[in-house]
């Protein structure tokens, strides 16, 4: 089997990768909806892959893996890797998880991820109402994650929240505020955490997405101040999201200063850039995204390495779309016991559920779990006829 074409079309807001072969099999991969602009970067790899056997996934990846980078530029390589695994599974007529060593669980646990609504504000009562809504959802999430500090509007809405440069309502995804947090801002965050825990109790766990943007002194004080609430984790306080570096030494000082678990990793590309974080035990939880780290095999390697160092695994994935959901389900079925849950991605536009084939019937998440997909490959496909009306004119031949 040989690859005859690598295509990319932006459907809705997602760049979708389609690898075509001379035997009629094809594979699909999906890029986060926040990265519509990556189509040319995906197509940059076309010439490297034409003529290769797509079922030799690692051999194909050796040609392109070194050309990716930290979020967002690892996404092109990652989506291509997903499409290769999709073909490999279809060729073997098995789900991809069988090719990754087989499943160790029949259902995969998730947390709320993309299931959220716009908060009514940034006051403690607004946060309390928001997590109440999440807790009462039919998915019965075991845990919810909420954005605070630099990962929320409070950096704009709370007067003098911090003393650094301000990009008020920057309007650019990935723009980062940073600075010493004021006493007022610090106490406001604590009031919001207390209000959320008052609602959730110990029935539903709480994690906080915090940044990036904190300095180490504030991060240590806050992590210690919330120890009594037994949070699942504090995420991306020092670096994260679109920050193209990691700073493991600072993370290690933060981690060793508190009993509150510290989490990072969604922006990190390749296992090599997790090495120091894991081997120095600089965090308690790693959260790579299979659509950014370089693919699902890359994520599994990191999970196994973290497992050997007693570090937990909670993959990112909130904007990965429904095909991205298939990739997360398959790889997380195979992860060791340090796996907690992945961040649930849902349809970025309602019509996606009409054109994606292979989704579980009815409600996808039940009791915070999703059943494994049993179809070959990554388990999901796109209805070509239904999707054509969402194609740009330049992509008219995408499904040919």
C-alpha angles and dihedrals in degrees: 000000000000135000109245099177145008113206135180129192129175105233110186100324099327126094103225120203119212120186114195126200138198090247096059096254118125135184132213133210131176134215122209115272089241090069106059089142095066098084094101091048090055092049090049087078096052098098092048093058105038108112096018123123104250092206088066088074097168093047089054092047093052087066097054111018095090090056095066128083145187118314124335099022097052088064094079092054091043095052091049089052090052090052091050092052089047090058093043091054093047091049090053091039092232136107113268091247087070089059092049093060100284134278125302093185134039094213131032122224119230138180129216099281106151094009100101142110133219108277118237089234145314100277122115090254090053091053091047092052092048096054089044088058091048093047092052095050116121090243088072094215113207088212138017129203123214131191119234139161112009090359092064143044093266090092085067103028099047111074113242092357091161140001101231130095111300127220095188110202089346091182092207119111108235098024108139132212116200137176150109108305116235123237088248092052092045094051092045090058092050090051090052092050091049091050092051094047090049087062099038100040110174094314096084122027123229130219125181126219100208114173148255103262107072124122117226096252093057092042092055093047093049096045090053093045093056097044091104090062096061094224118192090232149320108238133212097344098153104022134355144105105052097354107121096210136056113208098206094181092061091044090052092053089050093047095049092048096062146034090224108103114247119214135191142143114098094118097043120114120211133355090269091071091053093052099093094037090056102035094049090042089234093161136026096219131033121200113188119173115229087216092057109027095068100275144304097301089053090052092050091052090053092047092053092047091048090049091058089055096046092249118143126235125221110161122216120230113135097137099034096107129218097304087049087053088059091054092049094048093051098048096040090053087067102043123114127251094283088075111113106172141301129245106260117237117201133183110305088208123024094240092065089079088058095055103036112091123207103034116144113269115262119344111018098202118051122175087350092301137105123208116238118262111244101192116107118271117010088338101241135086139180122245099236096203093048093047098048093085089061094053123103116237091252089059097049092122095049095111097038 
